[in-house]
Amino acid sequence: MQFFKKYAYVYLLVLILVWACSSLVSESVTVVSTAFETPTVPPITVVVDPGHGGEDGGAVSCSGVTESGLNLQIGTRLKDLLLFLGIQTRMTRETDISLHSPGAETISEKKVSDLKNRVQLVQNTEHAILVSIHQNYFTEEKYSGAQVFYAPTPGSTALARTVQNTLRSSLDPLNHREAKESLTVYLMKKITCPGILVECGFLSNVREEQNLRSSAYQKQLACAIAGGMQAYLTQTSDPDPHEREVYE
């Protein structure tokens, strides 16, 4: 009951985002009526991956906040919302730890081991869909805006575009960034299931960094991503998201 009270208003916002996003993709989908039902697909598990962790803090914001902590906060909120929507989830990490195996000693060895273990966790999850949470950084402060990158696997393009649309419409209508294929990220290259990496914003932009540290803004981010995920799962009649073709 306490959980419901905490997230009830956010859930309603998710439903609105689902409707808005789906209307951009297909006018024939009645999302509001299906959003209260279990998605008509095999039981999928969304693997929420808060990037970095432990000794690998990732980027450091203009105020000294590490990326890994923000990733975990946003990822945890996303997990809660997905569960609230009836979508099974799995976290790669729930605390500030690295996922490297025993025996890795140097920072480089730990990072490589950590990434391999994340890939293995995703690959060992049946009917997985990966959502990796990260923050962006650039040397010039002027850049801002969330952007979604997708793996070269079936279903990833559609998922990324849907989530990008919800992020734009609900958080920043002036954000003209488009979903792009991830060409260099190890995790995106090695998985075989649908997967996206969400760069939630730029830690090098003072205004955006302040937003990313805000619990209210983190809830909005989680809500937009969850709404995009739900829309993706309901915008097609194909029973298996792993068999959807990538369409440009």
Long-range contacts (C-beta under 8 A, 24 or more apart in sequence): 3-80, 3-84, 7-80, 7-81, 7-84, 10-81, 10-219, 10-222, 10-223, 11-81, 11-84, 11-85, 13-170, 13-223, 13-227, 14-81, 14-85, 14-223, 14-226, 14-227, 14-230, 15-227, 16-227, 17-166, 17-169, 17-170, 17-223, 17-224, 17-227, 17-228, 17-231, 18-227, 18-230, 18-231, 18-234, 20-166, 20-169, 20-170, 21-162, 21-165, 21-166, 21-169, 21-227, 21-228, 21-231, 22-231, 22-234, 22-235, 24-165, 25-158, 25-162, 25-231, 25-235, 26-235, 29-234, 29-235, 31-230, 31-231, 31-234, 31-235, 34-234, 35-85, 35-230, 35-234, 38-86, 39-86, 39-87, 39-230, 39-233, 39-234, 40-234, 40-237, 40-239, 41-233, 41-239, 41-240, 41-241, 42-127, 42-239, 42-240, 43-88, 43-127, 44-87, 44-88, 44-127, 44-128, 44-129, 44-233, 44-241, 45-88, 45-89, 45-90, 45-125, 45-126, 45-127, 45-128, 45-129, 46-82, 46-87, 46-88, 46-89, 46-90, 46-128, 46-129, 46-130, 46-131, 46-229, 47-89, 47-90, 47-91, 47-92, 47-121, 47-122, 47-125, 47-128, 47-129, 47-130, 47-131, 48-75, 48-78, 48-79, 48-82, 48-89, 48-90, 48-91, 48-92, 48-131, 48-133, 49-75, 49-91, 49-92, 49-93, 49-118, 49-122, 49-130, 49-131, 49-132, 49-133, 49-187, 50-74, 50-75, 50-76, 50-91, 50-92, 50-93, 50-133, 51-132, 51-133, 51-134, 51-197, 52-134, 53-93, 53-95, 53-96, 53-97, 53-98, 53-99, 53-114, 54-96, 54-97, 54-98, 54-100, 54-110, 54-114, 55-98, 55-107, 55-110, 56-98, 56-107, 56-110, 56-111, 56-114, 58-134, 58-135, 59-135, 59-136, 59-137, 59-203, 60-203, 61-135, 61-137, 61-203, 61-204, 61-209, 61-212, 61-213, 62-141, 62-203, 62-204, 62-205, 62-206, 62-209, 63-209, 63-213, 65-203, 65-209, 65-213, 67-134, 67-135, 67-137, 67-203, 68-96, 69-96, 70-135, 70-200, 70-203, 70-212, 70-213, 70-218, 71-133, 71-134, 71-135, 72-96, 73-215, 73-218, 74-133, 74-200, 74-218, 74-221, 74-222, 75-133, 77-218, 77-219, 77-221, 77-222, 78-131, 78-133, 78-221, 78-222, 78-225, 78-226, 80-222, 81-222, 81-223, 81-226, 82-226, 82-229, 85-226, 85-230, 87-229, 87-230, 87-233, 90-121, 90-125, 90-128, 92-118, 92-121, 92-122, 115-186, 115-187, 118-187, 119-186, 119-187, 119-190, 119-191, 122-187, 122-191, 122-193, 122-195, 123-191, 123-192, 123-193, 125-193, 127-193, 127-240, 127-241, 127-242, 128-191, 128-193, 129-155, 129-159, 129-193, 129-194, 129-195, 129-229, 129-241, 130-187, 130-191, 130-193, 130-194, 130-195, 130-196, 131-195, 131-196, 131-198, 131-225, 131-229, 132-187, 132-188, 132-195, 132-196, 132-197, 132-198, 133-198, 133-200, 134-197, 134-198, 134-199, 134-200, 135-199, 135-200, 135-201, 135-202, 135-203, 135-212, 136-199, 136-200, 136-201, 136-202, 136-203, 136-204, 137-202, 137-203, 137-204, 138-202, 138-204, 139-204, 140-204, 141-204, 141-205, 141-206, 142-205, 143-202, 143-204, 143-205, 144-175, 144-201, 144-202, 144-205, 144-207, 144-208, 145-172, 145-175, 145-176, 145-177, 145-201, 145-202, 145-208, 146-171, 146-172, 146-175, 146-177, 146-198, 146-199, 146-200, 146-201, 146-221, 147-177, 147-178, 147-179, 147-180, 147-198, 147-199, 148-179, 148-180, 148-196, 148-197, 148-198, 148-199, 149-179, 149-180, 149-181, 149-182, 149-185, 149-188, 149-196, 149-197, 149-198, 149-199, 150-179, 150-180, 150-181, 150-182, 150-188, 150-195, 150-196, 150-197, 151-181, 151-182, 151-188, 151-189, 151-191, 151-194, 151-195, 151-196, 152-181, 152-182, 152-188, 152-189, 152-246, 153-191, 153-192, 153-193, 153-194, 153-195, 153-246, 154-194, 154-242, 154-243, 154-244, 154-245, 154-246, 155-194, 155-241, 155-242, 155-244, 155-246, 156-194, 156-195, 156-196, 156-246, 157-181, 157-246, 157-247, 157-248, 158-232, 158-235, 158-236, 158-244, 158-246, 158-247, 159-194, 159-196, 159-228, 159-229, 159-232, 160-196, 162-228, 162-229, 162-231, 162-232, 162-235, 163-196, 163-198, 163-224, 163-225, 163-228, 163-229, 163-232, 164-228, 165-228, 166-224, 166-225, 166-227, 166-228, 166-231, 167-198, 167-221, 167-224, 167-225, 167-228, 170-220, 170-223, 170-224, 170-227, 171-220, 171-221, 171-224, 193-242, 194-241, 194-242, 194-244, 198-225
